[in-house]
Amino acid sequence: MADRYLILEDGSVFKGKAFGSRATTFGEVVFTTVMTGYQQVITNQIYHNQIIVFSEPTIGAVGIDRASYESVDPTCKGVIVRDVAAVSINRRRRLSLDEYLKRQNIPGISGIDTRALIKKLRSTGTIKGSIIDPVKDLEHAFDQLRAIVLTNQQVNQVSTPKAFPNPGNGKNVVVVDLGLKYGILRQLSQRDCNVTVLGYSATADSIFSLDPDGVIISTGPGNPRDLPPEVIEMIQIVERNIPLFAIGLGHEAFAIANGCEIMELSSEHHGSNHPILSVITDEIMYASHGQGFTVDPNSVDRNDLIVTHYDLIDHSVQGLRHRDFPAFSVQFFPDSSPGPTEATELFDEFMEMMTRGGR
């Protein structure tokens, strides 16, 4: 394998070996602690324009499984691992990770000291990086990296441009796509919901015209403060009339719609093993995370909202429920794709809320 380099805007250089596409790429560098489910991570739209570092030493041993996509066209900018497995031991394998990344034009680097890189990211937070071939003028490559301005319109770039159905015979659910994980659709399909997916620009009127029993605001990438004000307005109208369940970026948008402030985390949460405390039941669950922002707990108006979940590692707000309207939200990913399955009970709670008609 040929040499490749990861360079960071602070001047750091990490040498490794190329796999996947040989494209030169730029993006925000983040790390994830997932031990399984690398395909779901790579195809998750929350990583739009980001370069993903895996803490698990060996990635790729189970190849690419056609049942494990979180989106058809992944939009991450790169994959960094300590070792990449060349052979799959999974009988359902169709492609190796190397072949898949080549087809998707996503570059990868193996052979990097990912422990040292992750240690740096824990102290610096998210940082711009670039995957490049060996060059004579490395300083020019750094100048190019520092000059790159990354878009803040990620939701616009990943949300579906056209509505589409995911048919069923049960409850009629509208999903507003801010960067949808297919795991959400799988959970709704298991409950026989008749689903219509709308783009992020959906208005309250367009949602009401579909006569839904409930609405889900999906996960997505980027800073929630960059969301168009129309998204916040839509949530404010819908939550007063129809049962609403917001997830990930949707949770942050729900919080903003109800007067909360959003803070950036000093160290992002990306993994499948975060312990979450349910305040109502006093039970602990483990759930998948993909979080760079959090709700400021001091900004939560306790007359309108109840904090339902906390992260037991840093005590960040992980769930909210409206006191007067049939609406609730969680920061973590309850669809278990990948990750533990106990959080999927929140979809059952949403189903029950729709059955009661929001009361």
N, C-alpha and C positions, 0 to 999 in steps of 0.2 A: 504493500500500500504506500502511496505517495505521502510526503509530508504535507501537513496543513498547519495553520496557526489560528489561534483565537487571540485577538488583541482587544483590550479594554480601554475605555477612554481615559482611565487614570494612568496609562502607560504600561500596564502589565501585559506580558506576552506568555502564552501557553502553547507549547509545541505538541503536536499529536499526529495521528495518521488519518488519512481521508477515508471515509466511506460515504455511501449515498451519493448525492449530486456533487459535482465539482464547482457549483456556482459560488460566487462571492456574495456574501449576505451581510446585512446590518440588522440589528434589533436590540431589544432590551434582554439582558441575560438574567434568568431566574432559575432557581433550583427546586426540584421536587424530591420528596423522600419516599415516594411510592416504591414498594418492593415488587408489586405485580401490576399489570394493567398498563404497560407502557404505550400500547397502541391507543387505548382510550385517552391517555394524556396527550399524545402527539396530535390526535385528531380533534381534541377539545378546542372549540373556538375561543375560549378565554385566553389562549396562548397566541392569539393573532399578533404578528410582528414581534414575537419573542423567541429567544434562543433558550432551549430547555436543557438544563444540566440535571442528570440523574445521579442521585447519591448511591443507588444500588450498583454494586461493582460490575455486574455482567447484565447486559440488556440484549434482547433479541432471540433468546433461546426457544421461544414458542412461535416465532415467525409472525405472520399477519393473518388474522382470523376474520373471515367475512362477517361474522356476527358481532364484532367488537368495535365497530366504528362509532364515533360520536359526531362525525360530520363526514360528508362524502369527500370534500376537498379541504384537507388540513391547511391552515394558514400560518403555522409557526414558521420561524425563519431558520431554525437549525436545531440539531440534536447533539449533545455532548455526553460521552460515556467514558468510563474507565476501560471497559472491554466490551466489544460487540461480538455476540455469538455468531459463528458462521453457519451452523447447522441447527435446524429445528428438530425438536423431539416431539412435537405436537402433531398428532395424526390429522388434525384439521388444517394444517399449514397449507397456504396457497403461495405465499411469497416470503422470502427472507426480509428482514428489516432493511438490509442494504438495498435489495431490489426495489422495495416499496419506496424508499426515500429517493432513489434515482427516478422512478416514475413520477413522483410528486415534485421533483426539482428542489428537494430540501437537502442541504448539505449536512454531513455529520463528521464528527471528530472522535476518534477513540485514542486511548493511550495517554490521556491527560490525567494529571493528578487531581481528580475531582474533589478529594477531601480538602486540598489546599485552596482550590477555586471556591468551593462552598464556604469555607471559613472566611475567605475574603468577602463573599457576597453577604454573609451574615453581618459583617461590620459596615460595608458600604451601602447595603440595600441594593435595589435594582440599579443597574448600570448599563450604559450602552456598550455593545461589543460588535465585533466583526469577525467572520470566518474568511480567511484569505489563503491564497497560495503563497509559497515563499517568494519574497520580493527583494530587490536590491535596495530600494529606498523605503525602509520601514517607516521613517518619519512622515513620508507622504501618505502612507496608508493611515497613520494616526490622524493626520490633518483631515483626510476624507471622512474618517469616522466622527471626529469632533464636529465637522461641518454638517453632518446629517441631522435633519430635523424630523423626528418621528411623528406620524400623524396622530391627532387626538380624535379622529373620526372612525375609530375601530368598529363601533356598532353599525354605522352606516355601511361599512365595507363587508361585514359578515352576515347581516340580517337578510332573510329571504326577500328578494325583490317582488315576489308574487305569492299570493296566498296559495296554500295547498292543503289537502285533507289527509288525515290518518283515520280511516273509517272504523266505526264500531257501532254497536247497537244499544249502548247504555247512555250515560250522562253526556250531554252536549257541552264540550269544553273548548274554549278558545285559548290558544297559547300565543302570546305576543313574543316574537323572536328577537331577543337582544344579542343572540349568539348561542343559539339553542344547542343543548346536549341531547343526543338521541336517546340517552338513558331516561329522560323525562317522558318521551313518547312511549318507550317500552313499558314504563310503569303505568301509564294511562291505558295502553293496550291490554295489559294484564287485567285491568279492571273494566275492560270492554267499553271504554269511553269512545264517543264519536268526536274526533278532534279536528279542529280547523286551525292551522298555523298562519298567523298574520305577521307582516313585517313590523319593524319597530315604530313606523310612522302611523300605525293604526290609531284611529280616533275612537273616542267613546261611542259615537254614533255608529261607526262601522262595526264595532263589537256588539252593540245592542241589536243591530239589524240581524245578527245571526242567532239571536234568542238563546244565548248560552245559559247552562246551569251554573257554570263557574268559569273563572279566568285564571290562567297562570302567566305570570311575568317571568321570563326565563333568565338563566344565567347569561353572561356575556363578558367581553373584554373591556379594558380601559378604565378611565377615571369616571365615576358616576357623576361628577360635577360637570363633565363635558356632554352629558346627555341633553338633547334638545328639550326646552321647557315644555314642549307639547307632550312629551312622554310623562312628565310629572303631572301635568294637567289631566291627562287621560286616567292616570292612576287615581287621582283625587275624585274623579267623577265615578269611575267604575266601582271603587271600594265601597261606596255608599249604597250601591244597588244590587251587586252580584257578589257571591262568595269569591274571594280573591286569595291566591297563594303565590307569593313572590319568592324567588330563589336567587342567591348569589348577587349579581349585579342588580337583579330585580328587587332583592331585599334592600339594597342600598338606595335604589330609586324610591321604593315604598317609604323608607325612613325619611328621605328628603321631602316627599310629598306630605309627610305628617310633621314637618317642622324640625327634623333632626339635622345636626351637623355631621359631616363626614371627615374623618381623619385618615391620613396615610400611615400605614404600618411601617415601623422602622425595619422590620424583617418580615417579608411576606410569608403567608401560610400556603404551602403546596405539599400535599401528602394525603394519605388515606388513613391516618391513625390518630387524628386529633380527638381527645376526650371532651365531650360536650355534656354539660349538666342541664337537664331539664328541670327548671325551677318548679313547675307545677307538680311533677311526679317525684321529684328528688331522685331521679334515676340518671345514670351515666351511660351515654352511648358513644361509640366511636364512629367517626364520619370522615368522608373525603373533603378536602379543602382546596380552594384555588382563590386566594384572597390577598389583595394588596391594599385594601382600604377597609375601614371599620367605622361603625357608628359611634360617635362621641357619647358615652353614657350620660354625661352631664347635660346633654342637650335633649334628652328624651323627656317629653312632657308626660308625666305619670298620670295626669288626668285623662289623657287620650290613649296612651299606649302602655302595655304591659311587656316587660322584658321577660321572655319565656325561656331563653337558653343563653348560657355563658360558656366560653372556652375555658377549660380548667388550667391551661398552660399560662395564658396571659390575661385571663378574665375579660376578654373582649366580648362585646354583645354579639350573640349568635342567632337570636330570634326575637321577633316582636309580634304582638297581637293587638289589634285595635279593640278598645273597650266597648265602642258603640256600634261598630260595623263588622260584618262577617269577613274579616280580612286578617291574614297573618303572613309572616315571612320568616325565612331562615337564611343565614349567611352561607352555611355549608351546603354540600351537595347530597340531598336525601335519596338520590336514585341508585346509589351503590354501583356506579359504573365509572371506574372501579371502586372497590372499597367494601367495608362492612355493610350488612344488609339491615341492621336494626332501625336505621333512620327512615327506611321506606314506609314505616308506619305513618309518617306524616301525609303520605298520599291517601291512606285510609281515613285520616282525619279530614282531609279535604273532601273526600267522597261523602263522609257523614255530614259535613257542613252543607254540601249541595243537596243531600237527601232531605235535610231539615229546611231547605229553602233559605239558608243563610241565617236562620234565627238561632 
